Amino acid sequence: MITSIILKKLRDSIYDLLPIILVIAFFQIVVLKQPLPQIGEVIFGALLVVAGLSLFVQGLEMSLFPIGEAMAQALARKGSLFWILFFAFALGFSTTVAEPALIAVAAEAAEIAGQGGLIDPSQDSLTQYAFGLRMSVAFSVGLAILIGVMRIIRGWPIHYLIIGGYVVVMLMTIIAPQEIIGIAYDAGGVTTSTITVPLVAALGVGLASTIRGRSPLTDGFGLIAFASLLPMIFVMGYGLIIFG
Amino acid sequence: MEFIHYFSKILLGTCRDVLPIIILITGFQLLVLRQPIPHLGRLVVGGVYVVIGLALFLAGLEKALFPLGKIMATQLSDPAFIYGTGEIVTRVDWKAYGWVYLFAAMIGFATTIAEPSLIAVAFKASEVSAGTISQWGLRITVALGVAFGISLGTFRIVSGTPLYIYILIGYVIVIVQTIFAPKGIIALAYDSGGVTTSTVTVPLVAALGLGLAASVPGRNPALDGFGLIAFASLFPIITVMGYAQLMHWQATRRTNPH
């Protein structure tokens, strides 16, 4: 019984990984016409990926999903809007502020701004710029989860908020400095980590299924969408303030 | 030995990722909710699975697939491969980059299928919709969107056209689709834009973007290397809503044939 569950999880993970292996093998052998280097290492790595993915998915069902839903239910039962919104903001802010991908992007953005003569290229000012950028992204993700949770509670239709956000992004693109636009657009994508996404999804679905009159499908999703949209606006806004 | 050292570094990173979540949830349980956490033992075991699983996953990717994928991205965008050795390239011919577009599309599709965040969201969506939204259906639709998006993104880098024009047109398409799409799918479609670009996709796609921007004559990596992730977040929204519209349209046509 248990072995058959484990085998099924492993088989699922092999299917998940198979496309990458096929694409890389195809380009290496057919297009670039080169042998696969260090075949032993590649196979060893692939086995690690399959084992890791199976464990991760098992852990999702055992812990991240249930804890997200349990928190949503407990907070909804407590009935205090303040604490729900506080939790939402803290979750978004704290999981983003130390995110390695964000730290890397912020450092790179500072480098570009320094080279482009937009800010003083001394080390101090670069560090300060990168820190400010990181803080504004983390704050915007916290705010995004907060707005998203507020939407679930009040039952606002998501498309007005998202389309409104798009309009703001478009307007800011016109006035924001050219150098920051690419980074701002990418910042939306890098903020939500693999551990945060399942937790946030479970929180939204849990809230929508606990609050009367909300549908888990229509209202429960959408938190991640806000978390990808607001950082773009904030990073461009940061660029506008810093560069004048 | 070297690998154990390397693995423990990744494991430490994953632990740091969960640390704020643990502090936040424990703090809330103790100070605000003042309740014991139900099924604590199971949660802890599951949490350990998540951390170790993710660390193994990342270590395996960085050991086996990322180096090869990154070398490939550089080789495919190398002018010597594209125009043949000995040619002196003065003008960029966007038609010569066929293999790059194909590689971008295929690697975008493949990495999205393996993306753990998307697996999690597809699982939830299928559970919540009582199976109407199939896990593989959603994942393949999203992956097709990423494939198209990244392929178009590489074309943008090669042709040197401004990023914002593509994104603005994409937004207009999303807004028009939102008016016509079935209401139930909209939130999920918007979410699928954000989950596609995570641990697997970002490193390979960023390598492709920076590699291309550095090797295509006249492009500046600082200005043109960014933006592929934005493409990968935008196009899945379009494909997911498009797929839902198609299903909806087929269903209505079946019920009233005239």
Boltz contact constraints between the chains, C-beta under 6 A:
constraints:
  - contact:
      token1: [A, 16]
      token2: [B, 113]
      max_distance: 6.0
  - contact:
      token1: [A, 16]
      token2: [B, 114]
      max_distance: 6.0
  - contact:
      token1: [A, 17]
      token2: [B, 114]
      max_distance: 6.0
  - contact:
      token1: [A, 19]
      token2: [B, 110]
      max_distance: 6.0
  - contact:
      token1: [A, 19]
      token2: [B, 113]
      max_distance: 6.0
  - contact:
      token1: [A, 20]
      token2: [B, 65]
      max_distance: 6.0
  - contact:
      token1: [A, 20]
      token2: [B, 110]
      max_distance: 6.0
  - contact:
      token1: [A, 20]
      token2: [B, 114]
      max_distance: 6.0
  - contact:
      token1: [A, 23]
      token2: [B, 106]
      max_distance: 6.0
  - contact:
      token1: [A, 23]
      token2: [B, 107]
      max_distance: 6.0
  - contact:
      token1: [A, 23]
      token2: [B, 110]
      max_distance: 6.0
  - contact:
      token1: [A, 24]
      token2: [B, 68]
      max_distance: 6.0
  - contact:
      token1: [A, 27]
      token2: [B, 72]
      max_distance: 6.0
  - contact:
      token1: [A, 27]
      token2: [B, 103]
      max_distance: 6.0
  - contact:
      token1: [A, 31]
      token2: [B, 99]
      max_distance: 6.0
  - contact:
      token1: [A, 32]
      token2: [B, 75]
      max_distance: 6.0
  - contact:
      token1: [A, 42]
      token2: [B, 64]
      max_distance: 6.0
  - contact:
      token1: [A, 45]
      token2: [B, 60]
      max_distance: 6.0
  - contact:
      token1: [A, 45]
      token2: [B, 63]
      max_distance: 6.0
  - contact:
      token1: [A, 45]
      token2: [B, 64]
      max_distance: 6.0
  - contact:
      token1: [A, 46]
      token2: [B, 64]
      max_distance: 6.0
  - contact:
      token1: [A, 48]
      token2: [B, 56]
      max_distance: 6.0
  - contact:
      token1: [A, 48]
      token2: [B, 59]
      max_distance: 6.0
  - contact:
      token1: [A, 48]
      token2: [B, 60]
      max_distance: 6.0
  - contact:
      token1: [A, 49]
      token2: [B, 57]
      max_distance: 6.0
  - contact:
      token1: [A, 49]
      token2: [B, 60]
      max_distance: 6.0
  - contact:
      token1: [A, 49]
      token2: [B, 61]
      max_distance: 6.0
  - contact:
      token1: [A, 51]
      token2: [B, 56]
      max_distance: 6.0
  - contact:
      token1: [A, 52]
      token2: [B, 53]
      max_distance: 6.0
  - contact:
      token1: [A, 52]
      token2: [B, 56]
      max_distance: 6.0
  - contact:
      token1: [A, 52]
      token2: [B, 57]
      max_distance: 6.0
  - contact:
      token1: [A, 52]
      token2: [B, 60]
      max_distance: 6.0
  - contact:
      token1: [A, 53]
      token2: [B, 57]
      max_distance: 6.0
  - contact:
      token1: [A, 55]
      token2: [B, 49]
      max_distance: 6.0
  - contact:
      token1: [A, 55]
      token2: [B, 52]
      max_distance: 6.0
  - contact:
      token1: [A, 55]
      token2: [B, 53]
      max_distance: 6.0
  - contact:
      token1: [A, 56]
      token2: [B, 50]
      max_distance: 6.0
  - contact:
      token1: [A, 56]
      token2: [B, 53]
      max_distance: 6.0
  - contact:
      token1: [A, 56]
      token2: [B, 54]
      max_distance: 6.0
  - contact:
      token1: [A, 56]
      token2: [B, 116]
      max_distance: 6.0
  - contact:
      token1: [A, 58]
      token2: [B, 49]
      max_distance: 6.0
  - contact:
      token1: [A, 59]
      token2: [B, 46]
      max_distance: 6.0
  - contact:
      token1: [A, 59]
      token2: [B, 49]
      max_distance: 6.0
  - contact:
      token1: [A, 59]
      token2: [B, 50]
      max_distance: 6.0
  - contact:
      token1: [A, 59]
      token2: [B, 53]
      max_distance: 6.0
  - contact:
      token1: [A, 60]
      token2: [B, 120]
      max_distance: 6.0
  - contact:
      token1: [A, 62]
      token2: [B, 42]
      max_distance: 6.0
  - contact:
      token1: [A, 62]
      token2: [B, 46]
      max_distance: 6.0
  - contact:
      token1: [A, 63]
      token2: [B, 43]
      max_distance: 6.0
  - contact:
      token1: [A, 63]
      token2: [B, 46]
      max_distance: 6.0
  - contact:
      token1: [A, 63]
      token2: [B, 47]
      max_distance: 6.0
  - contact:
      token1: [A, 67]
      token2: [B, 43]
      max_distance: 6.0
  - contact:
      token1: [A, 74]
      token2: [B, 33]
      max_distance: 6.0
  - contact:
      token1: [A, 83]
      token2: [B, 32]
      max_distance: 6.0
  - contact:
      token1: [A, 90]
      token2: [B, 24]
      max_distance: 6.0
  - contact:
      token1: [A, 94]
      token2: [B, 20]
      max_distance: 6.0
  - contact:
      token1: [A, 94]
      token2: [B, 24]
      max_distance: 6.0
  - contact:
      token1: [A, 95]
      token2: [B, 20]
      max_distance: 6.0
  - contact:
      token1: [A, 112]
      token2: [B, 222]
      max_distance: 6.0
  - contact:
      token1: [A, 158]
      token2: [B, 187]
      max_distance: 6.0
  - contact:
      token1: [A, 159]
      token2: [B, 178]
      max_distance: 6.0
  - contact:
      token1: [A, 159]
      token2: [B, 186]
      max_distance: 6.0
  - contact:
      token1: [A, 162]
      token2: [B, 190]
      max_distance: 6.0
  - contact:
      token1: [A, 163]
      token2: [B, 175]
      max_distance: 6.0
  - contact:
      token1: [A, 166]
      token2: [B, 171]
      max_distance: 6.0
  - contact:
      token1: [A, 170]
      token2: [B, 168]
      max_distance: 6.0
  - contact:
      token1: [A, 173]
      token2: [B, 164]
      max_distance: 6.0
  - contact:
      token1: [A, 182]
      token2: [B, 163]
      max_distance: 6.0
  - contact:
      token1: [A, 182]
      token2: [B, 226]
      max_distance: 6.0
  - contact:
      token1: [A, 182]
      token2: [B, 227]
      max_distance: 6.0
  - contact:
      token1: [A, 183]
      token2: [B, 226]
      max_distance: 6.0
  - contact:
      token1: [A, 185]
      token2: [B, 227]
      max_distance: 6.0
  - contact:
      token1: [A, 185]
      token2: [B, 230]
      max_distance: 6.0
  - contact:
      token1: [A, 186]
      token2: [B, 226]
      max_distance: 6.0
  - contact:
      token1: [A, 186]
      token2: [B, 229]
      max_distance: 6.0
  - contact:
      token1: [A, 186]
      token2: [B, 230]
      max_distance: 6.0
  - contact:
      token1: [A, 189]
      token2: [B, 197]
      max_distance: 6.0
  - contact:
      token1: [A, 189]
      token2: [B, 229]
      max_distance: 6.0
  - contact:
      token1: [A, 189]
      token2: [B, 233]
      max_distance: 6.0
  - contact:
      token1: [A, 192]
      token2: [B, 194]
      max_distance: 6.0
  - contact:
      token1: [A, 194]
      token2: [B, 116]
      max_distance: 6.0
  - contact:
      token1: [A, 194]
      token2: [B, 117]
      max_distance: 6.0
  - contact:
      token1: [A, 194]
      token2: [B, 198]
      max_distance: 6.0
  - contact:
      token1: [A, 194]
      token2: [B, 199]
      max_distance: 6.0
  - contact:
      token1: [A, 195]
      token2: [B, 17]
      max_distance: 6.0
  - contact:
      token1: [A, 195]
      token2: [B, 18]
      max_distance: 6.0
  - contact:
      token1: [A, 197]
      token2: [B, 117]
      max_distance: 6.0
  - contact:
      token1: [A, 197]
      token2: [B, 120]
      max_distance: 6.0
  - contact:
      token1: [A, 197]
      token2: [B, 195]
      max_distance: 6.0
  - contact:
      token1: [A, 198]
      token2: [B, 120]
      max_distance: 6.0
  - contact:
      token1: [A, 201]
      token2: [B, 121]
      max_distance: 6.0
  - contact:
      token1: [A, 201]
      token2: [B, 124]
      max_distance: 6.0
  - contact:
      token1: [A, 205]
      token2: [B, 124]
      max_distance: 6.0
  - contact:
      token1: [A, 205]
      token2: [B, 128]
      max_distance: 6.0
  - contact:
      token1: [A, 216]
      token2: [B, 128]
      max_distance: 6.0
  - contact:
      token1: [A, 217]
      token2: [B, 128]
      max_distance: 6.0
  - contact:
      token1: [A, 217]
      token2: [B, 129]
      max_distance: 6.0
  - contact:
      token1: [A, 217]
      token2: [B, 184]
      max_distance: 6.0
  - contact:
      token1: [A, 218]
      token2: [B, 184]
      max_distance: 6.0
  - contact:
      token1: [A, 221]
      token2: [B, 187]
      max_distance: 6.0
  - contact:
      token1: [A, 221]
      token2: [B, 188]
      max_distance: 6.0
  - contact:
      token1: [A, 221]
      token2: [B, 191]
      max_distance: 6.0
  - contact:
      token1: [A, 222]
      token2: [B, 187]
      max_distance: 6.0
  - contact:
      token1: [A, 222]
      token2: [B, 190]
      max_distance: 6.0
  - contact:
      token1: [A, 224]
      token2: [B, 191]
      max_distance: 6.0
  - contact:
      token1: [A, 224]
      token2: [B, 194]
      max_distance: 6.0
  - contact:
      token1: [A, 224]
      token2: [B, 195]
      max_distance: 6.0
  - contact:
      token1: [A, 225]
      token2: [B, 190]
      max_distance: 6.0
  - contact:
      token1: [A, 225]
      token2: [B, 191]
      max_distance: 6.0
  - contact:
      token1: [A, 225]
      token2: [B, 194]
      max_distance: 6.0
  - contact:
      token1: [A, 228]
      token2: [B, 194]
      max_distance: 6.0
  - contact:
      token1: [A, 228]
      token2: [B, 233]
      max_distance: 6.0
